[in-house]
Amino acid sequence: MTTTFSGREPAGVAAGTISRSSPTKCQARTRLYRDGKLELEGFPVAEISDHLGHDSSVVWLDLRDPDREDLAVLSEEFGLHPLAVEDAVHEHERPKLDRYRSHLFLAAYAVHLNAETGELATSELAAFITQRALITVRKDDGLDIGAVLEYWDASPDLAGSGVGYLLYGLLDHVVDGHFAAVQAMDDTIEDLEDRLFSDRPQDKDVQRRSFELRKSLVMLRRVVLPMREVVNSLMRRDLRIVSEPLQPYYQDVYDHVLRATEWTESLRDLVTTILETNLTIQGNRMNVITKKVTSWAAIVAVPTFITGFYGMNVPYPGFGQHWGLITSSAIMIVTAVVLYAVFKAKDWL
């Protein structure tokens, strides 16, 4: 069955890459490389078999939010394993690289950090990797596929490396997104540190942002940490995906993954330290407030004692005399001033 697509195309995606007829119901994008050069794009998915008949052809197929039936159409064509197809349909798969007889299955996540709220958004990506085809499966538009296409077009000299080149551009974009998210979190944490020691207490805001960042860092760690093993596995020579010219490029991606992982771990510790420091500052501030309240209570207690003493209905020096009032007032003022001076000297006020 042939389906015709209509409607506005996603921003940043070349119109020519979108296939206008396809045996799948979901939106599909296609590209054909032959002898290391981009020869055709936006061709029908049904023509992929014809193009793969040439030994020098490499095909990229992108599916957005496909269902089981969509992937079943391609399963027979490319010999996709049922378990891999199942993982591509299911959500919240762990980043991984599975090896099957005829292909590899890759699961990864693109991320985007909201700098204002500190909330991390993830977009799941699955990829089937064969010797001459790369099939990407996206659950949503969280991954900027247009940026990946721009990278491929900007490095035509590497296109001769086939599927390994396409996969490198995809992974490099995903890992750069991880790195950018970590860097944005680092900047946000620096801002939190400034707020932490601000003259105006911002305890509630600091605590809220710290918990949000901690939650995002935990999520980012689950996404970034497994990528180290994924990229390392792809670089194995027995897989024959990464050619010799591409080795330095994959090594660069691997280094970025390691840096992002280590940076994420250090930021988690830093956020924990900020939370603990914030609680300590609150405790210290409470101790200062308690000392001040206690000191003022002591200052007020002495005049209260004196007025209570002079308010007794028994004779005392100056009872019923004008000078008795003056004497009691003087005693109250003098003792209050002395107590204030003593507490101020001890830094209790």
Secondary structure, 3 states (H helix, E strand, C coil): CCEECCCCCCCCCCHHHECCEECCCCEEEEEEEECCEEEEECCCHHHHHHHCCCCCEEEEEEEECCCHHHHHHHHHHHCCCHHHHHHHHCCCCCCEEEECCCCEEEEEEEEEECCCCCCEEEEEEEEEECCCEEEEEECCCCCCHHHHHHHHHHCHHHHHHCHHHHHHHHHHHHHHHHHHHHHHHHHHHHHHHHHHCCCCCCHHHHHHHHHHHHHHHHHHHHHHCCHHHHHHHHCCHHHCCCCHHHHHHHHHHHHHHHHHHHHHHHHHHHHHHHHHHHHHHHHHHHHHHHHHHHHHHHHHHHHHHHHHHHCCCCCCCCCCCHHHHHHHHHHHHHHHHHHHHHHHHCCCC
